[in-house]
Amino acid sequence: MALSLSRQLARFVAGLTYEALPPKVVDKAKACLLHNLAAGFLGFGTPHGQGALRLVKEEEARPNGATILVDGSRATRMGAVFANSAFIHATNQCDSYRMLTHPGPCVVPAVLASAELAGKDGRELLTALVAGYEVQTRLSRDFIPSTQARGYRSAPVYGTLGSAVATGKLLGLSEDQMVNAIALAATSASGTSESARVGGSESSYHEPSAARNGVLAALAAATENHHCAETALEGDAGFYYVFTGNNQGKLSYTFTGPNVTSLDSIVEGLGDYYEMTNVTFKPYPTPGYNNAVIELMTLLKRKHPINPDQVDEITVEMNWLETSYPSPAFPRPELREPRVGTIHYVTAYVCVEGSYPIYGRWYEGGLGRGESGEKGESPKVTELMRKVRVVGSRERSFFAPRITVKMKDGSLHSGEFTGEEFKLGFEQDARRVREAAPGFPISSQQFERVIEALSHLDKLPSVEPLLRHCVASLGER
């Protein structure tokens, strides 16, 4: 009888060693840590970040517990994971996998807390992070739009599994225990898309809850003699049936290509090819589908003499699912209109201003207050965004827009992305996140020490030096 998906994934994770990781994968793991820590520093001072911090300090404080980023207080393992995940997710600048999932807020807090509490070294942390990312990205790869079409938000659904696997690796789970951890995480996964459809704030609770639930699943597998379903993922009433509508690989939607896949593809090349290297990093505090548009428009402004007063029309072509967020089954109508926070807006903003702020300009729910925007919004921007035309295409991949600027004299300026632009390595991402350092609650000098610690994390005997640099002095908080 063929091995179940859970069994094959558990065997891979239980047997994974640092020595087996290709250098490119280790570099990507360090980049994932760096980018999400930087996002956490930016998210710490947001209302959601501070709310999560208060909640955890009041309910889950523990003197000998895990470290809460920036604040430096200690909490239970799951309390620290919840707070740190909330920070990382708060400004929409965490990482992204295929637009709609975000491994970082689920996996990074889990590995930091468990590595700290278990006294693990840097190599063990990196190995666990790779395991969590790899399992999460493989499980979600072809199925993300189909999960969204069922009314679920993919990020917490698949993030619960990533957190469980990463935590289980640091807990030293056996293959059988890892099978149980995956099953327990699968039955704990949740998160609806109604908040994304109407602009509610409960999405900010999704990743922290997923990270916490994944940790709980791994701990339960470690401490209790469970005998969970081997077919928890692909079974007739299992994970894929619930979250995609069937267990035969039939897809509701795809970014590009046919609406069918094979569940066997999830484990194809496991250990030889690492899907987690396709994770992308979002530099701007706005939904992921806006990031590539901002970046491309910035490059066009630098390259061409585009006077916004002389623009006749701007056409933005992008993947059709990016224009129907959170799903064609449950779209948010306001996102198709020229209003603050939409694709129309960020395109116009960069055309007028030349760039988009990396920190300090963040909207709850992704949109500003109505068409006129926030106080002090530039009339030039709000006027120009009405000249932006957004076109959804099944031929273009996600994060791969094409922008054409038509001037009043008939001249055209255009450019396009391939979708590879934000798949950065450690040094590349370090250069980008340094730009946000003035918005951090730690000094630029201290952030350089974070970068230095991460660069040789594989040589650190514990994660304590890294975490020490992630805590602000009293004067900086």
Secondary structure by P-SEA (a helix, b strand, c coil): ccccaaaaaaaaaaacccccccaaaaaaaaaaaaaaaaaaaaacccaaaaaaaaaaaaccccccbbbcccccccccaaaaaaaaaaaaaccccccccccccccccccaaaaaaaaaaacccaaaaaaaaaaaaaaaaaaccccaaaaaaaccccccaaaaaaaaaaaaaaacccaaaaaaaaaaaaaabbbbccccccccccccaaaaaaaaaaaaaaaaaaccccccccccccccccccccccccccccccccccccccccccccccccccccccccbbbbcccccccaaaaaaaaaaaaaccccccccccbbbbbcccccccccccccccccccccccccaaaaaaaaaaccccccccccccccccccccccccccaaaaaaaaabbbbbbccccccbbbbbbbcccccccccccccccccccaaaaaaaaccccccccccaaaaaaaaaaaacccccccaaaaaaaaccccccc
